[in-house]
Amino acid sequence: MRRMASPPSWHSTSASTLTDRSLPHPTTTTGDRTPPRVVDIDTGVVMVVTDLHGDLPLYERYRDIFLKLHRQGLAQTLIFAGDLIHSEGTGTADGSLEIILDLIELEAALNSRLVVLLGNHEMPHIYHVPLTKGRFVYTPQFEAVLGPHREAVLDFFRRRPFFARTAAGVTICHAGAFPEAGDPGSVDRLRVFSHARILSEIEEDLADVYRPALRTALEAASQMPYPELAHLYCGVDSIEDPRYDDYLIGVLAGFRDDFKLLWSALFSRNEHAGGMRTYKGQVRNLLTDLSRDYRPQRVLVTGHIGCHNGYRIVADGLQLRVASGAHAHPTTSAKYLLFDAGQTIGRTKDLLQGLASVFEE
């Protein structure tokens, strides 16, 4: 029988304990409106957690373990590698909203000591794109509970970086490498990615005069009335709802080249797509692109895909996949990762000693 360790809540942490000199700093900005999509962490111990999928009790354990380590001077930066929302049916209630609201508060307290990367389950809500698995549709349930928190949550999603690089030579992202990695300019486009620009362009395309015709075209393509599409995929029930055309916005987003690039980066099936040999080349390309203007990046750390016993080495040792929650098989094998961002990591195996569990005998 296993139980979870339960350190104290973060609300008891004083501001003085959150002060240190080992802060990640942004490397790329495109003005005040576009946040950095790549952050660099030069010093201090980093704790990496992946794919919690709405498991609030598990999130609280990881959060509190980090804060305990931080107070003891044993960890300086906490990274959540995306997919914090949408329950995967772990037997607990879906705490997706509670997790995000807590992270908004935690970000205000920890500032740059907290890095939350964008995952493929958060991205669809920025663009109102339905996310499905078989016949199950994830997105409407989360949209339905946002209520007065909608704009704060969507703003939080829009501000997320995509990559965290470290002076140790370890890059953290959500999924891993993707087919466009290595294409000239692809990573540069992600560095300066602007959700606001894409959504603004779509709003310009959606002049009132065109909306009825576009809805009709979607009805013909899907063989379903637009009101049913809006209800099924966006949880919208009335034409008077200002979100009535959210589904239409999501469809139009899918035609934007930058949207397609980010979608590929976050939804990549990695080694399960083109085979391990092809994927290894993609990982090398991504690490090479992320090494420009910074220290050489040698190892990729991600979540996204399930792992037996909580972790897996892929791409001939170039990538460590960590499963901190629903993707760990069995669940009690879930792992988080600790490593020193200032000490060079030469190979993935050097990280294995930093794997740990919130479960104890």
N, C-alpha and C positions, 0 to 999 in steps of 0.2 A: 504494500500500500504506500503510495507516495502522496506527499502534501507539498504545497507551495510555501516557500519562505515569505514572510510578510513584514518587511521593514516599515518604519513609520511613514506617514503621509507627507507629501512634499509641502503642504501648506504650513508646516511647522518650520520650514527652512528660512532662516533669516537672510536678509539681503547681504550681510557681511560675508556669509559663507559662500556666496555666489560670485565672489570677486577673485579672479586670477589673471595671470598674464598670458595664458595659453588659449587665445581666441582664434577661431576660424575667421577669415576675412574674404570678402567678395573679390573676384578677379575680373569680372566682366559686367559692365553696366551699359545701358544705352540711354541714359538720361534718367530723370526722376521717376518716370512712370514704369520703367521696365526693371524689375529686380534682377539680381545676378542669377544666372542659371548654372554657373560653376562656382563653387566655393572651395577655398584652400584652407587646410588645417596644417600648420607647420610644426606645432609642438603639443605635448600633452597626450594623455591616454584617451582613446576614443572607445566608446561603447556603441556597437551596431546591433540594431534590432530590426527584423524584417516581418512583413505580412501578418498583421494581427487580426485583420478582418473582423472588426467589431467586437472582439473579445475584451470587454472592459476589465474584468478582474485580472487577466493576464497583462494587459497594458499597465495597470496600476502596479503590478509586481515589478515589471521592468523599470518603470519610471522611478519607483521608490528605491530599487536597488541602485540605480545610477545616482540618485541624490544622496544615498548613504555613502557610496564610494566617493562622491564629490566632496562631501563634508570631511571625509577622512584623507582627502588629497590624493586619492587613488584613481580618479577619473576626472577628466575635464570637459569632454564634449560628448553629447548624446546624439546619435544619428538614428532616425527612423527611416528605413529605406522604402517607404511607400506602401500602398495597400493597407491602410489602417481601417478602412471602412468595408461594409458589406459582409454580413455574417456568412460563413461557410458551413453553417450547421454543426457547430461544435457542441451543441447542447446547452449553451448559455444564451441569454437574451441578447439581441443585437444592440450593443452599446456604441455603435458607430458615432452618433451625434455627440454623446457624452465624451468620447475620446477626443474628438476634434475640438470641442469647446474647452476641454481641459488643456489641450495643447496650445490653444490661443492664449490662455492665461499663463501657461508655463513658458511660452515664448517671450511674453512680456517680462517674466522674472529672470529667465536665463539669458535672454538676448541671443548673441551669436554662439553661445555654448550649446544651443539646441538647433539641430539641422534636421528638417523634415523634408525628405525628397518626394517628388511627385511619383505616384504609382499609376498603373493602368486602371485602377478602380476609382481614383479621384479624377482623372482627366475627363471622363465622359460628362461629369457634372458641370465642368466649365463650359462645355459646348452643347449641353442638353442632348447628348447622344445616348440612346438606349444601350445598356450593357446587358447581354443575355448569356445564359449558359443552358443549352438545351432549350426547354420551354420556360425556364425560370428567368424573369427579368429583374435584375438587381436595382436599377436606378429609381423606379417610382417610389419604392418604400422609403429610401433615404430622402428623396425630395419631399415626401409627404410629412416628414417629421421636422423639417427645417424651420417652418414657421417664421417667427421674428428673427431667427438666427441666420436666415438664408444669405443675406449679403455678406455678413461677417465670415461665414463658412466659405462661400465662393471666393471672396477676396483672399482668404487664407490659402485656398487651393491655387489661385492664380499666381501667388507670390512664391510658390515652391521652386527651389532649384532642381536640376536634373542630375547633377554630378557633384560629388564631394571628392576632391583630390587631397592627398596627404604627402608631406615631405618624405614619408616612409616609402613612397612608391606604390601605395595602395589607393585605388579609386573605388568609391562606392556608388552604385546606382541601383535602380530598381530591378530591371530585368536582365540586363547584360548587353552584349553586342547585338548588332542588327545589320541587315544586308547593306544598308547605305554607308556603314562605317568604312572609312577609307576613300569614299567618293570625294573629289575635290570640293571643299566648302561645306560639307554636310555638318560637321561638328561646329564649324563657325556659325552656321545658321542657327543651331541649337543654342549656342552661347548668347545670342542676341534675340532669342525668341520672344515674341510679343503676342500674348493672347488678346490684349486690348486691340491691337491693330487688326487681327483677323476678325474679331467680333464687330469692330467698327465697319470694316469693309462689307461684312454680311448685312449689317443694318442698312447700309447705303443701297445694297442690292434689293433689300426687302421693302421697297417703296410700297405704300398702301395699294396702289393700283395693280401691283403684280401679285399680291398675296393670294387672292382668290384663285387665280390661274395656277399658281404654284401648288396650292392645296389640291386642286382638281387633278393636276398631273401626278401628284403623289397617290391620290386615291386610285387612279388608273393603274399605276405601277404596282401598288400593293394589293389591289382588289379589296380595299377596306376603306370605309368612310373616314375622312380626316378626323372628325370628333372621336372616333374609336381609336385611331392612332395616337391622338393626343392623350387620351385616357390611359391606354395600355402602356405607353412608353414614357410618358411624362407625368402621369397622375393628374392631368388637367381635365376638368369636367364642364367648363363653360367657356363660350366664346368671349365672355366678358372678362375672363381671367387674363391679366397682362402676360401670362406665360403661355397663352393659347398657341402661339406660333413657335414655341421652343423646339418642337420636333422638326419643324421646317428649318430652323436655324441649324440644327444638328446635321440635317441632310446637306445643306449648303456648305457647311464647314468641311465636309468630306471631300469637296472638290479643290480645296486649297492645298498647294504644294507643301507649305510649312506644316500644316495640320497633318498631312499624310506622313511627313518625316517623323514628327513627334509620335504619332500613333505607332509607326513601325518600331521606334526606339522603345516604347513602353509595352507594346503588345507582342514583341518578338517571341517566337517559339524557340529561339536560340538553337541549341544542338538538336532539337527535335524537328527542325525545319529542313535544313539542307544536309544534315549529317555532321558528325563531329569534325571531320577534316575541313569542311567549308567553314564551320563555326569557329574553329581555331584561328583561321585567317581573319575572320571578322573581329575577334577579340584582339588580335595583334594590331589590326588597323585602328581600332578604337583607342587602345592604350598609346599607340604612336601619336595619334591626333591630340590626345589629351596631355601628352608630354611636351608639346610645343609651348614655349613661354613659361615652363615650370620644370620641376624636377622630373626625371624619367619615371614613368608609371609602369610598373611591372606586373601588378596583380589586380584583378577585378574581383570585387566582393558584391554579391547580389542576393536577392531572394527570388520571388516570382514563381519558381517551380518546386514541386514537392521533393523532399529528401528523406530517405530512410536514415534513422538515427540522427536527424537534425542537421546534417551537413553533407556536402558532396564536392569533390574536386573534379572540375571539368576542363575541357580544352587543353588537355595534356599539361595540367598544372598551372595554367594561366588564370584560372578563375576558381574562386571558392563560393559555392552557393550555400547560404545559411537559411535554415527554417526555424523561425522563432515562435511559430504558432500553429495555425491550421495546416500548414504545409509540411509539418514534421510528422513522420510516421514511425512509431506511434507518437501521439501528442506529447507524452512525457519525455520524449527524446529531444524536445525543442531546445535550441541553443541560442545564445547571444555571443557576440565576439568582442573581446577587449584587445587592443594593441596600442603601442606607443607611436603616435603620428610622427615623432621626430627621429625614430630609429629605423634605419633602412631595412626593409624587408626584401630579401633577395628572391624568395620563391614562396609559393602558396603554402607549402608544408610548414613554413616558419610561423604561420598564423594559427596552426591547429592547437598549440599550447594555450592560446587565448580564448578558446571556446569554453563556455560555461553554461550552466543550467539554472533556471529559477526553481527547478524541482529538487527536492532533497529527500533522503530516506526518512 
